Amino acid sequence: MASTTLLQRPTIAVSDFRCDAVPGDAPFAERHRCHSISYVRKGSFGYRTRGRSWELVAGSVLIGHPGSEFVCHHDHVCGDECLSFFLEPELAEAIGDRDDIWQVGCVPPLPELMVFGELAQAAACGRSDIALDEIGQLFAGRFVEVVSGKTARPVTASPQDRRRAVEAALWIDANSRSEIDLEAAADHAGISPFHFLRLFSAVLGVTPHQYLLRSRLRHGARLLADEDCPITDVAYEVGFNDLSNFVRTFHRAAGVSPLKFRKASRGDRKIFQERLAHH
């Protein structure tokens, strides 16, 4: 099995798994080291734990419980691909503190979870402005709601909480050139990543990473309009780690490339007129 670590944070890690096992390969026992939630993106496999068995297909969700022994097999088809989130105890407890929820083994393909799984995959591929650690918490939170049958209570923000969220946003904007993840922003705000994500999103309507990216785009648009420096320099100046990422993200937001945006800011009206004509 090929495994690629996509994200490693103190409370959450994300890995991409691609298994090429075929029917007839001998299965072997493994053990979950922590709470985990794995979205089956492609293929199928069998899963056995605690005397129960499941057949997982695309859209299914495998739930790991720390210390539980399990066996995976491919008796029917060849291979599978999964996107897996690994949660440390404090985060898993904050999301859902009932131990029986994390011992369900797996969840069948449900629309309530599949949409989050696909959003997580989009984030992993760079096609979304939500961060992997953020969607990991949201995905796990939605799983807990579905299994428990209880919707999480909406966040009630006190004046102090609202001030904390606003101050965090100002800090993110002022430091948007730097690498800022959910853990760092939460640490600056003085609360746990789980509560910070919920508070920030409830008060400001976007996740911390979405706000970070939009701050970078705002600064980038200003530089494109006001300065003549190369677009590559603009990308690095506002905090993007490479030109292609900046171009892709900017185009998704503006509907035109950074180069065309710069030309439009210099008076080339045809660029946005052509875009409007296409709609």
C-alpha positions in Angstrom: 0.0 0.0 0.0 1.3 3.5 -0.9 0.8 6.1 1.7 1.4 9.9 1.3 1.2 12.2 4.3 -0.6 15.4 3.1 -0.7 17.2 6.5 0.8 16.8 9.9 -0.4 18.9 12.8 -0.2 18.4 16.6 -3.9 17.4 16.8 -4.7 16.1 13.3 -2.9 14.4 10.4 -4.1 13.6 6.9 -2.9 10.8 4.6 -3.7 9.6 1.1 -3.7 5.7 0.8 -3.6 3.8 -2.4 -3.8 0.0 -2.1 -3.2 -2.3 -5.1 -4.0 -5.6 -3.3 -5.8 -8.2 -5.4 -8.1 -11.2 -4.5 -6.0 -13.9 -3.1 -3.5 -11.7 -1.3 -3.2 -12.9 2.3 -4.8 -10.3 4.8 -3.0 -9.5 8.0 -4.0 -8.0 11.3 -3.4 -4.3 12.0 -4.3 -2.0 14.9 -5.7 1.5 14.9 -3.3 3.9 16.8 -5.8 6.7 17.2 -9.3 7.9 16.3 -9.6 8.1 12.5 -12.1 8.7 9.7 -11.3 7.5 6.2 -13.3 8.4 3.1 -13.2 5.7 0.4 -12.6 7.6 -2.8 -12.4 4.7 -5.2 -12.5 0.9 -5.3 -13.6 -1.5 -2.6 -12.3 -3.6 0.3 -13.5 -5.7 3.1 -13.0 -4.7 6.8 -13.3 -6.8 9.9 -13.1 -5.7 13.5 -14.6 -6.6 16.9 -16.3 -9.7 15.4 -18.1 -7.7 12.6 -17.5 -7.4 8.9 -18.3 -4.8 6.3 -17.8 -4.3 2.5 -16.8 -0.8 1.8 -17.3 0.8 -1.6 -16.7 4.4 -3.0 -18.5 6.8 -0.6 -18.2 4.6 2.4 -16.5 5.8 5.6 -14.2 3.7 7.8 -14.0 4.7 11.5 -11.0 3.8 13.5 -10.9 3.5 17.3 -7.5 3.5 19.2 -6.3 0.1 20.1 -8.9 -1.8 18.0 -7.4 -4.7 15.9 -8.7 -5.0 12.3 -8.1 -6.8 9.1 -8.7 -5.5 5.5 -9.1 -7.8 2.5 -9.7 -7.7 -1.2 -11.7 -10.8 -1.9 -13.9 -9.2 -4.6 -12.1 -6.4 -6.4 -8.6 -5.1 -6.8 -7.4 -2.1 -4.8 -8.9 1.0 -3.3 -8.1 4.7 -2.6 -8.8 6.5 0.7 -8.4 9.9 2.2 -7.8 9.4 5.9 -7.9 11.9 8.9 -6.2 10.9 12.1 -7.3 12.7 15.3 -5.5 13.0 18.6 -7.5 12.2 21.7 -8.2 15.8 22.7 -9.6 16.7 19.3 -11.7 13.5 19.0 -13.1 14.1 22.5 -14.0 17.8 21.6 -15.8 16.7 18.5 -17.7 13.8 20.0 -17.0 12.4 23.5 -19.1 9.3 23.3 -16.8 6.3 22.9 -19.4 4.1 21.2 -19.7 6.6 18.3 -16.0 5.9 17.4 -16.6 2.1 17.6 -19.2 1.8 14.8 -16.6 0.4 12.4 -17.9 2.0 9.3 -20.7 4.1 7.8 -22.3 3.2 4.5 -22.4 5.7 1.6 -24.6 8.5 2.9 -25.1 11.8 1.1 -24.6 13.6 4.4 -21.0 12.4 4.6 -20.2 11.9 0.9 -20.4 15.6 0.2 -17.9 16.3 3.0 -15.6 13.5 1.7 -15.6 15.1 -1.8 -15.0 18.5 -0.3 -12.1 17.1 1.6 -10.8 15.5 -1.6 -11.1 18.9 -3.4 -9.1 20.5 -0.6 -6.4 17.7 -0.9 -6.1 18.5 -4.6 -6.0 22.2 -4.2 -9.4 22.8 -5.8 -10.9 24.4 -2.6 -10.0 27.3 -0.4 -10.8 25.4 2.7 -7.8 23.8 4.5 -7.4 20.1 5.1 -7.3 20.5 8.9 -10.5 22.5 8.8 -12.4 20.1 6.6 -11.1 17.2 8.7 -12.8 18.7 11.8 -16.0 19.5 9.9 -16.1 16.0 8.3 -15.6 14.3 11.7 -18.2 16.6 13.3 -20.7 15.7 10.6 -20.0 12.0 11.2 -20.7 12.4 14.9 -24.0 14.2 14.2 -25.1 11.5 11.7 -24.3 8.6 14.0 -25.6 10.1 17.2 -28.6 11.6 15.6 -27.9 14.9 17.4 -27.1 18.1 15.6 -24.3 20.1 17.2 -25.5 23.2 19.1 -25.0 26.4 17.2 -22.2 28.6 18.5 -23.4 31.4 20.8 -20.8 34.1 20.6 -20.5 36.5 23.6 -19.2 40.0 23.0 -15.8 38.8 24.2 -15.9 35.9 21.7 -16.8 38.2 18.9 -13.9 40.5 19.8 -11.6 37.5 19.8 -12.7 36.4 16.3 -12.3 39.9 15.0 -8.8 40.3 16.5 -7.8 36.9 15.1 -9.0 38.0 11.6 -6.9 41.3 11.9 -3.9 39.2 13.0 -4.3 36.8 10.1 -4.6 39.7 7.6 -1.6 41.5 9.0 0.5 38.3 8.8 -1.0 36.8 5.6 2.4 36.6 3.9 3.4 34.0 6.5 2.5 30.4 6.7 -0.5 30.4 9.1 -2.4 27.2 9.9 -5.4 26.5 12.1 -3.2 25.5 15.1 -1.2 28.7 15.0 -4.2 31.0 14.6 -6.0 29.2 17.5 -2.9 29.5 19.7 -2.8 33.2 19.0 -6.4 33.5 20.0 -5.8 31.4 23.1 -8.4 28.6 22.5 -8.3 25.1 21.1 -8.3 24.6 17.3 -11.7 23.0 17.4 -13.4 25.8 19.3 -11.5 28.5 17.3 -12.7 27.1 14.0 -16.3 27.0 15.2 -16.1 30.5 16.7 -14.3 32.2 13.8 -16.7 30.6 11.2 -19.8 31.5 13.2 -18.8 35.1 13.7 -17.2 35.9 10.4 -18.9 33.5 8.0 -15.7 32.0 6.6 -13.1 29.6 8.0 -9.7 31.0 9.1 -8.0 29.5 6.0 -10.6 30.9 3.7 -10.0 34.3 5.2 -6.2 33.9 4.9 -6.5 33.0 1.2 -8.8 35.9 0.6 -6.5 38.3 2.4 -3.7 37.1 0.1 -5.9 37.6 -3.0 -6.9 41.0 -1.9 -3.3 42.1 -1.4 -2.4 40.5 -4.7 -5.2 42.3 -6.6 -3.9 45.6 -5.1 -0.4 44.9 -6.2 -1.5 43.9 -9.7 -3.4 47.1 -10.0 -0.9 49.5 -8.5 2.5 48.0 -9.2 4.5 46.9 -12.3 6.5 44.1 -10.6 6.4 40.6 -12.2 3.4 38.4 -11.4 5.7 35.8 -9.9 7.0 38.4 -7.4 3.4 39.4 -6.6 2.6 35.7 -5.9 5.5 35.3 -3.4 5.0 38.8 -1.9 1.5 38.1 -0.8 2.2 34.6 0.6 1.6 32.0 -2.2 4.3 29.3 -2.3 4.4 29.1 -6.1 3.2 30.9 -9.1 0.8 28.2 -10.4 -1.0 28.1 -7.1 -1.5 31.9 -7.2 -2.6 31.9 -10.8 -5.1 29.0 -10.2 -6.5 30.6 -7.1 -6.7 34.1 -8.5 -8.4 32.9 -11.7 -11.0 30.9 -9.6 -11.8 34.1 -7.7 -11.7 36.8 -10.4 -12.7 34.7 -13.5 -9.6 36.0 -15.3 -5.8 35.4 -15.0 -3.6 37.8 -13.0 -2.2 39.1 -16.2 -5.6 39.9 -17.7 -6.6 41.4 -14.4 -3.6 43.7 -14.6 -4.4 44.7 -18.1 -8.0 45.4 -17.1 -6.8 47.6 -14.3 -4.8 49.6 -16.8 -7.9 50.3 -18.8 -8.4 47.3 -21.1 -12.2 47.1 -20.7 -12.5 44.3 -23.3 -11.3 41.7 -20.8 -14.2 41.9 -18.4 -16.6 42.7 -21.2 -15.6 39.5 -22.9 -16.1 37.6 -19.7 -19.6 39.1 -19.2 -20.5 38.2 -22.8 -19.7 34.6 -22.1 -22.3 34.6 -19.3 
